[in-house]
Amino acid sequence: MAVSDPRTATVPTLPAHADPDTGRVLDSGLLHELSHAFGGPFHFLLPHRFDAHLAAFRAALRDAGVEGRVYYAKKANKAAVWMERCAAHGAGVDVASAPELREALGHGVRGESIVVTGPAKSDELLRLAVLQGCLIAVDALDELDLLITLALTGGVRPARLLLRRLPPAQRHSRFGMDAAEVAAAMDRCVTAGDAVRMEGFSFHLSGYATRPRAALAAELVDLCLRARVLGLQADRISIGGGFAVDYSSAEDWHGFLADQRPEHYHARKAFRTGDFYPYHSPVAGADALRAVLAAVPEGGRAGLAARLRETGTLLMMEPGRALLDRAGASVFRVQGVKDRGGYRIVTVDGTSLSLSEQWFNSEYLPDPYLVTPAGRAGGSEIHPACVAGASCLESDLLTWRKVPFPARPRVGDLLVYPNTAGYQMDSNESPFHDLPLPPKVVLDRLDGRPRWRLDRRPAC
């Protein structure tokens, strides 16, 4: 029986884009078997999606006539399978810690295909990066001094580096060096001689707008030309990540924003709309890269692609979420249902620490699928329910919003959150209450019965 409280009779919905691959998994019957086998929540991964996105980014570079390199931002998802795909396809990896670097090397990614980012890097990370021939994005002058010292005392090979520029439009950023510091850094690289190989510049720019990214990239090209005059190599720039993912249609997204109100959330929880991820983006993924390459910087006569070609400058990028679009989902088993007058509280066998938007005082908004032992639930009625975690914390809700399920969730049903591979699965995970971290399952074949294996990274 549907809940009939008029306050929740028309709760807003945000369906994710239909995805045939995920749909086949939902309808296969495999998820209930895996839930029983693992005795808790788990994630499934679709590596062929990663391969397709990587190919799309490379096609955008090829179509623009630009030499470029794609580096997977490893922080977006810890699964080993993504390192396997990078090694298999000759892609690079962006890491920010010594364990991440060792993980990439251990799965066959060569040191020269790894870029090391992150602020205030440890001596251990810098030393390992130099020994393996990685490219290091230098974030500060003292970090550059340490790197030069390590290269001089190591005596094995020069330190490969980029100088990271502080975005002039985002002076509050904690990443990068201002104009004076960049000038000083170039002078120190010249003085260091053969101890370093200064290969270019990079930046960390917040947001998903393409024109600011193209404008700052053009400034980095100009910096490369200045550095070459000083005798430095400076033949490449990195524009980082910031390629949006399109989770939902424009109609559904804008309709959701217009309709949602505090009464549509458990305990009238209020979220600032500006804190929500933009779940619809008209230009996303590799198309966003195409927009960056086509953009004409202010005062220029040609697009960024032309500027890169005429100066012989290689373009690097570090997408994470954009390479993982529709490449996985998160599965939770319903273990309790409680009526709350007008809606229900569904408690699952995991915690909100497995959906990382909670970390940003936000919410992962795409509607979860309700999957019964007989298959995906359907129906024309509305059964509003929020989704709570299994911890003893009042604030442990995976979804504060009262989701309009098409059937009443019951114990033993599964809730499947779609498209969670990008950042949602493990950015904020914790074995709170001694609950094990959800394992990751790799699905290598979807025709007929899906074939699965555990990701090589243990769930610990």
For each residue, the residues with C-beta under 8 A, 3 or more apart:
1: 408
2: 381 382 383 408
3: 8 342 343 344 382 383 384
4: 9
5: 8 9 341 342 343
6: 9
7: 263 342
8: 3 5 11 263 264 342 343 382 384 402
9: 4 5 6 382
10: 259 382
11: 8 264 343 382 384 401 402 403 404
12: 255 256 259 260 264 401 404
13: 252 256 367 403 404
14: 248 252 253 256 279 365 366 367
15: 248 252 366 367
16: 19 247 248 366 367 418 419
17: 246 247 248 249 326
18: 23
19: 16 22 23 326 418 419
20: 23 24
21: 24 25 46 48 49 326 446
22: 19 25 26 46 326 329 418 419
23: 18 19 20 26 27
24: 20 21 27 28 446 450
25: 21 22 28 30 31 44 46 329 443 446 450
26: 22 23 31 369 371 375 376 416
27: 23 24 375 376
28: 24 25 31 449 450
29: 32 33 375
30: 25 33 34 449 450 452
31: 25 26 28 34 35 44 331 371 414 416
32: 29 35 36 371 373 414
33: 29 30 36 37
34: 30 31 37 38 42 44 331 441 452
35: 31 32 38 39 40 42 331 333 414
36: 32 33 39
37: 33 34
38: 34 35 41 42 438 439
39: 35 36
40: 35 333 349 350 435 436 438
41: 38 330 331 332 333 348 349 350 354 438
42: 34 35 38 330 331 438 439 440 441
43: 328 329 330 331 420 421 425 438 439 440 441
44: 25 31 34 328 329 331 440 441 442 443 452
45: 79 81 327 328 421 440 441 442 443 455
46: 21 22 25 49 50 326 327 328 421 443 446
47: 50 51 81 82 84 85 327 442 444
48: 21 51 52
49: 21 46 52 53 324 325 326 327
50: 46 47 53 54 72 81 82 85 323 324 327
51: 47 48 54 55 85 89
52: 48 49 55 56
53: 49 50 56 57 285 286 319 322 323 324 325 327
54: 50 51 57 58 70 72 85 89 91 323
55: 51 52 58 59
56: 52 53 59 60 285 286
57: 53 54 60 61 70 285 286 289 317 319 322 323
58: 54 55 61 62 68 70
59: 55 56 62 63 286
60: 56 57 63 64 286 287 289 290 293
61: 57 58 64 66 67 68 70 289 293 315
62: 58 59 65
63: 59 60 290
64: 60 61 290 293 294 305
65: 62 305 309
66: 61 293 305 308 309 315
67: 61 308 314 315
68: 58 61 314 315 316 317
69: 92 236 314 315 316 317
70: 54 57 58 61 91 92 317 319 323
71: 91 92 93 94 113 114 115 238 316 317 318
72: 50 54 76 82 86 91 92 93 94 318 319 320 323
73: 76 94 241 318 319 320
74: 77 78 82 83 93 94 95 96 100 103 104 320
75: 94 96 100 320 423 427
76: 72 73 320 321 323 324 421 422 423
77: 74 82 320 324 328 421 422 423 425 426
78: 74 425 426 457
79: 45 82 425 440 442 455 457
80: 83 84 103 107 455 456 457
81: 45 47 50 84 85 440 442 455 456
82: 47 50 72 74 77 79 85 86 323 324
83: 74 80 86 87 93 103 104 106 107 108 109
84: 47 80 81 87 88 107 108 456
85: 47 50 51 54 81 82 88 89 91
86: 72 82 83 89 90 91 92 93 104 107 109 113
87: 83 84 90 107 108 109
88: 84 85 108
89: 51 54 85 86
90: 86 87 113
91: 54 70 71 72 85 86 113
92: 69 70 71 72 86 109 113 114 115 316
93: 71 72 74 83 86 104 109 113 114 115
94: 71 72 73 74 75 114 115 116 117 318 320
95: 74 100 101 103 104 114 115 116 117
96: 74 75 100 116 117 118 121
97: 100 101 118 125
98: 101 102 122 124 125 128
99: 102 103
100: 74 75 95 96 97 103 104
101: 95 97 98 104 105 114 116 125 128 129 132 134
102: 98 99 105 106 128
103: 74 80 83 95 99 100 106 107
104: 74 83 86 93 95 100 101 107 109 114
105: 101 102 109 110 111 114 132
106: 83 102 103
107: 80 83 84 86 87 103 104 456
108: 83 84 87 88
109: 83 86 87 92 93 104 105 113 114
110: 105 113 114 133
111: 105 114 129 131 132 133 134
112: 133 134 135 160
113: 71 86 90 91 92 93 109 110
114: 71 92 93 94 95 101 104 105 109 110 111 129 132 134 135
115: 71 92 93 94 95 134 135 136 137 162 238 316 318
116: 94 95 96 101 121 125 126 129 134 135 136 137
117: 94 95 96 137 164 202 204 318
118: 96 97 121 125 137 139
119: 139 140 174 175
120: 139 140 143
121: 96 116 118 125 126 129 136 139 143
122: 98 125 126
123: 126 127 146 150
124: 98 127 128
125: 97 98 101 116 118 121 122 128 129
126: 116 121 122 123 129 130 136 143 146 147 150
127: 123 124 130 131 150 154
128: 98 101 102 124 125 131 132 134
129: 101 111 114 116 121 125 126 132 134 136
130: 126 127 133 134 136 147 150 151 154 156 157 159
131: 111 127 128 154 156 157
132: 101 105 111 114 128 129
133: 110 111 112 130 157 160
134: 101 111 112 114 115 116 128 129 130 160
135: 112 114 115 116 160 161 162 199
136: 115 116 121 126 129 130 147 159 160 161 162
137: 115 116 117 118 161 162 164 202 238
138: 143 144 147 161 162 163 164 185
139: 118 119 120 121 143 164 175 176 177
140: 119 120 143 144 177 181
141: 144 145 177 181 184 185 188
142: 145 146
143: 120 121 126 138 139 140 146 147
144: 138 140 141 147 148 161 163 185 188 189
145: 141 142 148 149 188
146: 123 126 142 143 149 150
147: 126 130 136 138 143 144 150 151 159 161 196
148: 144 145 151 152 159 188 192 195 196
149: 145 146 152 153
150: 123 126 127 130 146 147 153 154 159
151: 130 147 148 154 157 158 159 192 195 196
152: 148 149 155 192 195
153: 149 150
154: 127 130 131 150 151 157
155: 152
156: 130 131
157: 130 131 133 151 154
158: 151 194 195 196 197
159: 130 136 147 148 150 151 195 196 197
160: 112 133 134 135 136 196 197 199
161: 135 136 137 138 144 147 189 196 197 198 199
162: 115 135 136 137 138 198 199 200 201 202 236 237 238
163: 138 144 177 182 185 186 189 198 200 201 202 223
164: 117 137 138 139 175 176 177 201 202 203 204
165: 176 177 182 201 202 203 216 219 220 223
166: 170 171 173 175 176 177 178 181 203
167: 170 171 173 176 203 204 205 216
168: 171 179 216 219
169: 212 216
170: 166 167 173 205 206
171: 166 167 168 178
172:
173: 166 167 170 176 204 206
174: 119
175: 119 139 164 166 203 204
176: 139 164 165 166 167 173 203 204
177: 139 140 141 163 164 165 166 181 182 185
178: 166 171 181 182
179: 168 182 183
180: 183 184
181: 140 141 166 177 178 184 185
182: 163 165 177 178 179 185 186 201 223
183: 179 180 186 187
184: 141 180 181 187 188
185: 138 141 144 163 177 181 182 188 189
186: 163 182 183 189 190 198 226 227 230 232
187: 183 184 190 191 230
188: 141 144 145 148 184 185 191 192
189: 144 161 163 185 186 192 196 198 232
190: 186 187 193 230 231 232
191: 187 188
192: 148 151 152 188 189 195 196
193: 190 196
194: 158
195: 148 151 152 158 159 192
196: 147 148 151 158 159 160 161 189 192 193
197: 158 159 160 161 233
198: 161 162 163 186 189 227 232 233 234
199: 135 160 161 162 233 234 235 236
200: 162 163 220 224 227 233 234 235 236 237 238 313 314
201: 162 163 164 165 182 220 223 224 227 234 237 238
202: 117 137 162 163 164 165 220 237 238 239 240 316
203: 164 165 166 167 175 176 216 220 238 239 240
204: 117 164 167 173 175 176 240
205: 167 170 212 213 216 239 240 242
206: 170 173 242
207: 212 242
208: 242 243 244 278 281 288
209: 212 213
210: 213 214 283 288 291 292 295
211: 214 215 295
212: 169 205 207 209 215 216
213: 205 209 210 216 217 239 242 292
214: 210 211 217 218 291 292 293 295 297 303 304
215: 211 212 218 219 295 297 298
216: 165 167 168 169 203 205 212 213 219 220 239
217: 213 214 220 221 237 239 292 304 315
218: 214 215 221 222 297 300 304 307
219: 165 168 215 216 222 223
220: 165 200 201 202 203 216 217 223 224 237
221: 217 218 224 225 237 307 308 311 313
222: 218 219 225 226
223: 163 165 182 201 219 220 226 227 234
224: 200 201 220 221 227 228 234 235 236 237 311 313
225: 221 222 228 229 234 311
226: 186 222 223 229 230
227: 186 198 200 201 223 224 230 232 234
228: 224 225 231 232 233 234 235
229: 225 226
230: 186 187 190 226 227
231: 190 228
232: 186 189 190 198 227 228
233: 197 198 199 200 228
234: 198 199 200 201 223 224 225 227 228
235: 199 200 224 228 312 313 314
236: 69 162 199 200 224 313 314 315 316
237: 162 200 201 202 217 220 221 224 313 314 315 316
238: 71 115 137 162 200 201 202 203 315 316 317 318
239: 202 203 205 213 216 217 242 292 315 316 317
240: 202 203 204 205 317 318
241: 73 317 318 319 320 321 322
242: 205 206 207 208 213 239
243: 208 284 285 286 288 289 317 319 321 322
244: 208 278 281 283 284 285 288 322
245: 281 284 285 321 322 325 419 422
246: 17 279 280 281 282 284 285 325
247: 16 17 277 279 280 365 366 419
248: 14 15 16 17 252 253 256 279 280 366
249: 17 252 253 280
250: 253 254 280 282
251: 254 255
252: 13 14 15 248 249 255 256 280
253: 14 248 249 250 256 257 278 279 280
254: 250 251 257 258 280
255: 12 251 252 258 259
256: 12 13 14 248 252 253 259 260 365
257: 253 254 260 273 276
258: 254 255
259: 10 12 255 256 264
260: 12 256 257 264 401
261: 264
262: 265 268 269 270
263: 7 8 268
264: 8 11 12 259 260 261 401 402
265: 262 268 269 270 271 386 400 401 402
266: 269 340 343 345 386 397 400 401 402
267: 400
268: 262 263 265
269: 262 265 266 400
270: 262 265
271: 265 275 276 361 362 363 400
272: 275 276
273: 257 276
274:
275: 271 272 360 361 362
276: 257 271 272 273 279 362 363 365
277: 247 357 362 365
278: 208 244 253 281
279: 14 246 247 248 253 276 365 366
280: 246 247 248 249 250 252 253 254
281: 208 244 245 246 278 284 288
282: 246 250
283: 210 244 287 288 291
284: 243 244 245 246 281 287 288 322 325
285: 53 56 57 243 244 245 246 288 289 319 322 325
286: 53 56 57 59 60 243 289 290 322
287: 60 283 284 290 291
288: 208 210 243 244 281 283 284 285 291 292 322
289: 57 60 61 243 285 286 292 293 317
290: 60 63 64 286 287 293 294
291: 210 214 283 287 288 294 295
292: 210 213 214 217 239 288 289 295 304
293: 60 61 64 66 214 289 290 303 304 305 308 315
294: 64 290 291 303 304 305
295: 210 211 214 215 291 292 303 304
296: 300 301 302 303 304
297: 214 215 218 300 304 307
298: 215
299:
300: 218 296 297 303 307
301: 296
302: 296 306 307
303: 214 293 294 295 296 300 306 307
304: 214 217 218 292 293 294 295 296 297 307 308
305: 64 65 66 293 294 308 309
306: 302 303 309 310
307: 218 221 297 300 302 303 304 310 311 313
308: 66 67 221 293 304 305 311 313 314 315
309: 65 66 305 306 312
310: 306 307
311: 221 224 225 307 308
312: 235 309
313: 200 221 224 235 236 237 307 308
314: 67 68 69 200 235 236 237 308
315: 61 66 67 68 69 217 236 237 238 239 293 308
316: 68 69 71 92 115 202 236 237 238 239
317: 57 68 69 70 71 238 239 240 241 243 289
318: 71 72 73 94 115 117 238 240 241
319: 53 57 70 72 73 241 243 285 322 323
320: 72 73 74 75 76 77 94 241 323 324 422 423
321: 76 241 243 245 324 325 422 423
322: 53 57 241 243 244 245 284 285 286 288 319 325 422
323: 50 53 54 57 70 72 76 82 319 320 327
324: 49 50 53 76 77 82 320 321 327 328 421 422
325: 49 53 245 246 284 285 321 322 419 421 422
326: 17 19 21 22 46 49 418 419 421
327: 45 46 47 49 50 53 323 324 419 421 422
328: 43 44 45 46 77 324 419 420 421 425 440
329: 22 25 43 44 416 417 418 419 420 421
330: 41 42 43 354 355 416 417 420 424 425 438
331: 31 34 35 41 42 43 44 414 415 416 417
332: 41 348 349 350 354 387 398 414 415 416 417
333: 35 40 41 348 349 412 413 414 415
334: 337 346 347 348 409 410 411 412 413 414 415
335: 347 348 349 390 411
336: 346 347 411
337: 334 344 345 346 347 385 408 409 410 411
338: 344 345 347
339: 344
340: 266 343 344 345
341: 5
342: 3 5 7 8 384
343: 3 5 8 11 266 340 384 385 386 402
344: 3 337 338 339 340 383 384 385 386 408 409
345: 266 337 338 340 385 386 388
346: 334 336 337 385 386 387 388 409 415
347: 334 335 336 337 338 387 388 389 390
348: 41 332 333 334 335 387 388 389 390 398 415
349: 40 41 332 333 335 390
350: 40 41 332 354 389 390 398 435 438
351: 354 389 390 391 396 398 430 432 433 435
352: 355 358 389 395 396 397 398
353: 356 358 389 428 429 430 432
354: 41 330 332 350 351 398 424 425 426 428 429 438
355: 330 352 358 364 398 417 420 424 428
356: 353 359 360 364 423 424 425 426 427 428 429
357: 277 360 362 363 364 365 424
358: 352 353 355 361 362 363 364 397 398 428
359: 356 427 428
360: 275 356 357
361: 271 275 358
362: 271 275 276 277 357 358
363: 271 276 357 358 399 400 401
364: 355 356 357 358 398 399 417 420 424
365: 14 247 256 276 277 279 357 401
366: 14 15 16 247 248 279 417 418 419
367: 13 14 15 16 403 404
368: 387 399 403 415 416 417 418
369: 26 376 377 415 416 418
370: 376 377 405 406 407 409 413 414 415
371: 26 31 32 375 376 377 413 414 415 416
372: 375 376 377 407 410 413 414
373: 32 412 413
374:
375: 26 27 29 371 372
376: 26 27 369 370 371 372
377: 369 370 371 372 405 406 407 413
378: 406 407
379: 406 407
380: 406
381: 2 406 407
382: 2 3 8 9 10 11 404 405 406
383: 2 3 344 404 405 406 407 408 409
384: 3 8 11 342 343 344 402 403 404 405
385: 337 343 344 345 346 402 403 405 409
386: 265 266 343 344 345 346 397 399 400 401 402 403
387: 332 346 347 348 368 397 398 399 403 415
388: 345 346 347 348 396 397 398
389: 347 348 350 351 352 353 393 396 397 398
390: 335 347 348 349 350 351 396 433 435
391: 351 396 432 433
392: 396 433
393: 389 396
394:
395: 352
396: 351 352 388 389 390 391 392 393
397: 266 352 358 386 387 388 389 400
398: 332 348 350 351 352 354 355 358 364 387 388 389 417
399: 363 364 368 386 387 403
400: 265 266 267 269 271 363 386 397
401: 11 12 260 264 265 266 363 365 386
402: 8 11 264 265 266 343 384 385 386
403: 11 13 367 368 384 385 386 387 399
404: 11 12 13 367 382 383 384
405: 370 377 382 383 384 385 408 409
406: 370 377 378 379 380 381 382 383
407: 370 372 377 378 379 381 383
408: 1 2 337 344 383 405
409: 334 337 344 346 370 383 385 405 413 415
410: 334 337 372 413
411: 334 335 336 337
412: 333 334 373
413: 333 334 370 371 372 373 377 409 410
414: 31 32 35 331 332 333 334 370 371 372
415: 331 332 333 334 346 348 368 369 370 371 387 409
416: 26 31 329 330 331 332 368 369 371
417: 329 330 331 332 355 364 366 368 398 420 424
418: 16 19 22 326 329 366 368 369
419: 16 19 22 245 247 325 326 327 328 329 366 422
420: 43 328 329 330 355 364 417 424 425
421: 43 45 46 76 77 324 325 326 327 328 329 424 425
422: 76 77 245 320 321 322 324 325 327 419
423: 75 76 77 320 321 356 427
424: 330 354 355 356 357 364 417 420 421 427
425: 43 77 78 79 328 330 354 356 420 421 429 438 440
426: 77 78 354 356 429 437
427: 75 356 359 423 424
428: 353 354 355 356 358 359
429: 353 354 356 425 426 437 438
430: 351 353 437
431: 434 435 436 437
432: 351 353 391 435
433: 351 390 391 392
434: 431
435: 40 350 351 390 431 432
436: 40 431 439 459 460
437: 426 429 430 431 459 460
438: 38 40 41 42 43 330 350 354 425 429 459
439: 38 42 43 436 454 455 459
440: 42 43 44 45 79 81 328 425 454 455 457 459
441: 34 42 43 44 45 452 453 454 455
442: 44 45 47 79 81 452 453 454 455
443: 25 44 45 46 446 450 451 452
444: 47 451 452 453
445: 448 450 451
446: 21 24 25 46 443 450
447:
448: 445
449: 28 30
450: 24 25 28 30 443 445 446
451: 443 444 445
452: 30 34 44 441 442 443 444
453: 441 442 444
454: 439 440 441 442
455: 45 79 80 81 439 440 441 442
456: 80 81 84 107
457: 78 79 80 440
458:
459: 436 437 438 439 440
460: 436 437
